Amino acid sequence: MTLRETQGSGVSVRTADAIRQESEHAAHNYHPLPVVVESGEGAWVTDVDGRRYLDCLAAYSAVNFGHGNPRLVEAAREQLGRITLTSRAFHNDRLAPFVAELAALCGKHMVLPMNTGAEAVETGIKVARAWGYRVKGLAADAANIVVMAGNFHGRTTTIISFSDDPDAHEDFGPYTPGFRMVPYGDSAAVAAAIDEETVAVLVEPIQGEAGILVPPADFLPEVRRITRERNVLLIADEIQSGLGRVGATFACDLVGVVPDLYLLGKALGGGIVPVSAVVGDSDVLGVIRPGQHGSTFGGNPLAAAVGLEVVRMLATGEPQARARLLGARLHERLASLVGRGVVALRGAGLWAGIDIDPSLATGREVCEALMRRGVLAKDTHGSTIRLAPPIVVEEADLDWAVDQLEAVLVELRG
Ligand SMILES: *Cc1c(COP(=O)(O)O)cnc(C)c1O
């Protein structure tokens, strides 16, 4: 963003200065809204000029439990005073309870802790391939993995190799081979893509970055049936959809599906530290032996202490119930906007993808208008915006956010 643009939108000198300095020295791999956040509490953030905004993105669901969640901050603070990093050359006393309780939350036996979501995806790919060679008995380098069109699994070179989003993919080759893409939601295409050398199907149970796309209700159960029948692993990327967002622990729960591997991240770190994990049973995760995979920071005591507290909050079922209840409210309110500036609405729990009538405005323009009214949201793919406030949001605040969207649409429709 140039200075002229920031001045044109009537922002303060402090905000303009911060944006100009960031724009000059931070690589332009994002296009942020012109708001400079200084602090946050619960579902609200405050900018450098003291203006408050309802955070309806929640850092892409990494802040499911709210900014500065007292229980999570306390767990982090206590751990900061003890020890933060040991490396896994030694044991640390926070890792054992974290992995045991996370495995139990997932109904699985074993956890491989990492840091970012992309690392969890990379780890899942490595585990599936090693399982293919060591358990399924495939010839070296023969393994293939079935992935979905429209996927978003992160930004590493292997992951973007199988992205069909040109922005994510183009000019970053040569690409990692071994992936085949099928249309999302098409279980017959999944069945047709699987051959003797397929080790896994990698799927987001709900596609987040693609615009909160919910597949047909029989898709995942069918993929589960097919993968079981063909001795192929089902890997669910629940990095954004998991850990309470959809009104259940996992989006897979909504359709009664249990994958072989869960990929987790984002909210697992409570919005405080990056924490990710691959969770499965020992017949799969057990294929990784000492020295074959790792991370300097993965499983560190600070991450484990915060992750453990996140797991304990989810083990009560309360965040899931709240997301279910508030989500029903949100979707009911949003449904009244369909035909009044909204052309389509999707989602589950406290997670909504809203297609704005493209003749009215782009998603970006709607998000800018919402920002001026005190609501922070993020557009995706042209005219879609998504709402995903922290699960701790108050019902009245949620209603107010929908009121602001309604007002923006009324303005646009003239
Ligand atoms: C965000 C996301 C990732 C990548 O996580 P990072 O922590 O940004 O690397 C992977 N998969 C899904 C579904 C995501 O939403």
The ligand as an SDF file (V2000), in Angstrom:
LIG
                    3D

 15 15  0  0  0  0  0  0  0  0999 V2000
   -3.5140  -22.5560    7.5430 C   0  0  0  0  0  0  0  0  0  0  0  0
   -3.6080  -23.9060    6.9810 C   0  0  0  0  0  0  0  0  0  0  0  0
   -2.4680  -24.6790    6.7300 C   0  0  0  0  0  0  0  0  0  0  0  0
   -1.0600  -24.1410    6.9210 C   0  0  0  0  0  0  0  0  0  0  0  0
   -0.7920  -23.7380    8.2240 O   0  0  0  0  0  0  0  0  0  0  0  0
    0.4390  -22.7350    8.5040 P   0  0  0  0  0  0  0  0  0  0  0  0
    0.5410  -22.7190   10.0020 O   0  0  0  0  0  0  0  0  0  0  0  0
    0.0980  -21.4160    7.9250 O   0  0  0  0  0  0  0  0  0  0  0  0
    1.6370  -23.3510    7.8600 O   0  0  0  0  0  0  0  0  0  0  0  0
   -2.6400  -25.9660    6.2670 C   0  0  0  0  0  0  0  0  0  0  0  0
   -3.8710  -26.4640    6.0330 N   0  0  0  0  0  0  0  0  0  0  0  0
   -4.9940  -25.7490    6.2550 C   0  0  0  0  0  0  0  0  0  0  0  0
   -6.3190  -26.3710    5.9930 C   0  0  0  0  0  0  0  0  0  0  0  0
   -4.9040  -24.4400    6.7140 C   0  0  0  0  0  0  0  0  0  0  0  0
   -6.0130  -23.7120    6.8760 O   0  0  0  0  0  0  0  0  0  0  0  0
  1  2  1  0
  2  3  1  0
  2 14  2  0
  3  4  1  0
  3 10  2  0
  4  5  1  0
  5  6  1  0
  6  7  2  0
  6  8  1  0
  6  9  1  0
 10 11  1  0
 11 12  2  0
 12 13  1  0
 12 14  1  0
 14 15  1  0
M  END
$$$$
